Amino acid sequence: MTATTTTRKQLRSLGLSHYLAREVTRHLTPSQRNGRAYNYLIQDVVASMKGHASKIRVKPHTRKTLEAASSRLLAVIDNCIPVAFGESTDSELSQLAKRALLQMQKTDCTLAALKLDTAEILADFASNNLH
């Protein structure tokens, strides 16, 4: 998984059922294919989740599951607003600030991706213990 895509298996590890993961991604176009798994853009998946949750016949428990999964997915996306450090008079300070900001963004992305991977591993472990 890259930081901007997700698969149905990863959606299931976030608490969605097989059916719900399929329904959320049914009308989405995969951005790429990784082996037998299709990768979907997280922005598209979150928008689809919100659209599915807004339907009248969706039960409250399903709505909560969709909201929790979408908030976890939104944490993966870089939601940082770029700051114009280049307009500063001290060029060395602005270069260091840019480098620090980029490193923080990479760290945040990596941490969010690791959280998704942890959820996937825990889901696999739980399903293996059921058998």
C-alpha positions as a LaTeX table, in Angstrom:
\begin{tabular}{lrrr}
\hline
Residue & $x$ (\AA) & $y$ (\AA) & $z$ (\AA) \\
\hline
Met1 & 0.00 & 0.00 & 0.00 \\
Thr2 & 1.19 & 3.48 & $-0.77$ \\
Ala3 & 0.21 & 6.41 & 1.37 \\
Thr4 & $-2.52$ & 7.54 & $-1.02$ \\
Thr5 & $-4.17$ & 4.23 & $-1.92$ \\
Thr6 & $-5.93$ & 1.41 & $-0.11$ \\
Thr7 & $-7.30$ & $-2.03$ & $-0.93$ \\
Arg8 & $-10.51$ & $-3.85$ & 0.01 \\
Lys9 & $-8.52$ & $-6.05$ & 2.38 \\
Gln10 & $-7.23$ & $-2.98$ & 4.20 \\
Leu11 & $-10.78$ & $-1.64$ & 4.41 \\
Arg12 & $-11.85$ & $-4.92$ & 6.02 \\
Ser13 & $-9.01$ & $-4.58$ & 8.52 \\
Leu14 & $-10.46$ & $-1.18$ & 9.46 \\
Gly15 & $-13.70$ & $-2.87$ & 10.50 \\
Leu16 & $-15.72$ & $-2.99$ & 7.28 \\
Ser17 & $-17.37$ & $-6.27$ & 6.32 \\
His18 & $-16.63$ & $-8.00$ & 3.01 \\
Tyr19 & $-19.94$ & $-6.73$ & 1.68 \\
Leu20 & $-19.41$ & $-3.15$ & 2.85 \\
Ala21 & $-15.85$ & $-2.98$ & 1.48 \\
Arg22 & $-17.16$ & $-4.24$ & $-1.86$ \\
Glu23 & $-20.09$ & $-1.80$ & $-1.86$ \\
Val24 & $-17.88$ & 1.18 & $-1.02$ \\
Thr25 & $-15.45$ & 0.39 & $-3.85$ \\
Arg26 & $-17.93$ & $-1.02$ & $-6.38$ \\
His27 & $-18.27$ & 2.13 & $-8.49$ \\
Leu28 & $-14.67$ & 3.33 & $-8.04$ \\
Thr29 & $-12.02$ & 2.99 & $-10.70$ \\
Pro30 & $-8.85$ & 1.34 & $-9.34$ \\
Ser31 & $-5.78$ & 3.54 & $-9.59$ \\
Gln32 & $-3.47$ & 0.54 & $-9.92$ \\
Arg33 & $-3.27$ & $-3.19$ & $-9.46$ \\
Asn34 & $-0.93$ & $-4.93$ & $-7.05$ \\
Gly35 & $-1.00$ & $-8.67$ & $-7.71$ \\
Arg36 & $-4.65$ & $-9.69$ & $-7.39$ \\
Ala37 & $-5.59$ & $-6.65$ & $-5.32$ \\
Tyr38 & $-6.88$ & $-3.38$ & $-6.70$ \\
Asn39 & $-5.68$ & $-0.14$ & $-5.14$ \\
Tyr40 & $-8.19$ & 2.68 & $-4.82$ \\
Leu41 & $-7.40$ & 6.35 & $-4.11$ \\
Ile42 & $-8.13$ & 7.13 & $-0.48$ \\
Gln43 & $-9.89$ & 10.39 & $-1.40$ \\
Asp44 & $-12.31$ & 8.45 & $-3.62$ \\
Val45 & $-12.89$ & 5.78 & $-0.97$ \\
Val46 & $-13.63$ & 8.38 & 1.73 \\
Ala47 & $-16.06$ & 10.20 & $-0.58$ \\
Ser48 & $-17.77$ & 6.89 & $-1.38$ \\
Met49 & $-17.99$ & 6.05 & 2.34 \\
Lys50 & $-19.64$ & 9.39 & 3.07 \\
Gly51 & $-22.07$ & 8.86 & 0.22 \\
His52 & $-22.93$ & 5.36 & 1.44 \\
Ala53 & $-23.35$ & 6.57 & 5.04 \\
Ser54 & $-25.77$ & 9.28 & 3.92 \\
Lys55 & $-28.25$ & 6.73 & 2.55 \\
Ile56 & $-31.47$ & 6.47 & 4.54 \\
Arg57 & $-31.51$ & 2.68 & 4.93 \\
Val58 & $-28.00$ & 2.42 & 6.43 \\
Lys59 & $-28.12$ & 1.29 & 10.05 \\
Pro60 & $-26.50$ & 3.41 & 12.79 \\
His61 & $-23.86$ & 0.76 & 13.55 \\
Thr62 & $-22.79$ & 0.70 & 9.89 \\
Arg63 & $-22.72$ & 4.49 & 9.84 \\
Lys64 & $-20.39$ & 4.51 & 12.87 \\
Thr65 & $-18.14$ & 1.91 & 11.25 \\
Leu66 & $-17.91$ & 3.96 & 8.06 \\
Glu67 & $-17.16$ & 7.16 & 9.99 \\
Ala68 & $-14.42$ & 5.47 & 12.03 \\
Ala69 & $-12.81$ & 3.95 & 8.94 \\
Ser70 & $-12.96$ & 7.20 & 7.00 \\
Ser71 & $-11.35$ & 9.13 & 9.85 \\
Arg72 & $-8.51$ & 6.57 & 9.96 \\
Leu73 & $-8.07$ & 6.87 & 6.20 \\
Leu74 & $-8.09$ & 10.66 & 6.31 \\
Ala75 & $-5.17$ & 10.51 & 8.73 \\
Val76 & $-3.13$ & 8.88 & 5.97 \\
Ile77 & $-3.61$ & 11.73 & 3.54 \\
Asp78 & $-1.34$ & 14.76 & 3.83 \\
Asn79 & $-3.63$ & 17.57 & 4.91 \\
Cys80 & $-0.87$ & 20.11 & 5.41 \\
Ile81 & $-1.15$ & 23.58 & 3.97 \\
Pro82 & 2.11 & 24.69 & 2.34 \\
Val83 & 3.63 & 27.76 & 3.96 \\
Ala84 & 5.57 & 30.26 & 1.88 \\
Phe85 & 8.92 & 29.96 & 3.64 \\
Gly86 & 10.73 & 31.14 & 0.51 \\
Glu87 & 9.63 & 34.75 & 1.09 \\
Ser88 & 11.76 & 35.07 & 4.20 \\
Thr89 & 14.87 & 37.24 & 4.18 \\
Asp90 & 17.00 & 34.56 & 5.80 \\
Ser91 & 17.45 & 31.91 & 3.09 \\
Glu92 & 19.28 & 29.41 & 5.31 \\
Leu93 & 16.49 & 29.49 & 7.88 \\
Ser94 & 13.84 & 29.03 & 5.20 \\
Gln95 & 15.71 & 26.03 & 3.72 \\
Leu96 & 15.97 & 24.40 & 7.16 \\
Ala97 & 12.28 & 25.06 & 7.82 \\
Lys98 & 11.31 & 23.50 & 4.47 \\
Arg99 & 13.44 & 20.45 & 5.19 \\
Ala100 & 11.91 & 20.08 & 8.68 \\
Leu101 & 8.38 & 20.42 & 7.30 \\
Leu102 & 9.00 & 17.79 & 4.62 \\
Gln103 & 10.48 & 15.39 & 7.16 \\
Met104 & 7.47 & 15.87 & 9.47 \\
Gln105 & 5.10 & 15.16 & 6.57 \\
Lys106 & 6.99 & 11.97 & 5.69 \\
Thr107 & 6.97 & 10.87 & 9.33 \\
Asp108 & 3.23 & 11.53 & 9.68 \\
Cys109 & 2.50 & 9.62 & 6.47 \\
Thr110 & 4.65 & 6.70 & 7.55 \\
Leu111 & 3.02 & 6.57 & 10.97 \\
Ala112 & $-0.48$ & 6.61 & 9.49 \\
Ala113 & 0.47 & 3.86 & 7.01 \\
Leu114 & 1.92 & 1.78 & 9.87 \\
Lys115 & $-1.33$ & 2.17 & 11.81 \\
Leu116 & $-3.26$ & 0.81 & 8.82 \\
Asp117 & $-0.81$ & $-2.09$ & 8.47 \\
Thr118 & $-1.18$ & $-2.84$ & 12.19 \\
Ala119 & $-4.96$ & $-2.93$ & 11.85 \\
Glu120 & $-4.60$ & $-5.31$ & 8.89 \\
Ile121 & $-2.26$ & $-7.63$ & 10.82 \\
Leu122 & $-4.57$ & $-7.62$ & 13.84 \\
Ala123 & $-7.54$ & $-8.48$ & 11.61 \\
Asp124 & $-5.59$ & $-11.37$ & 10.03 \\
Phe125 & $-4.55$ & $-12.60$ & 13.47 \\
Ala126 & $-8.12$ & $-12.44$ & 14.76 \\
Ser127 & $-9.47$ & $-14.32$ & 11.74 \\
Asn128 & $-6.78$ & $-17.02$ & 12.09 \\
Asn129 & $-7.63$ & $-17.53$ & 15.77 \\
Leu130 & $-11.28$ & $-18.09$ & 14.94 \\
His131 & $-10.43$ & $-21.25$ & 12.98 \\
\hline
\end{tabular}
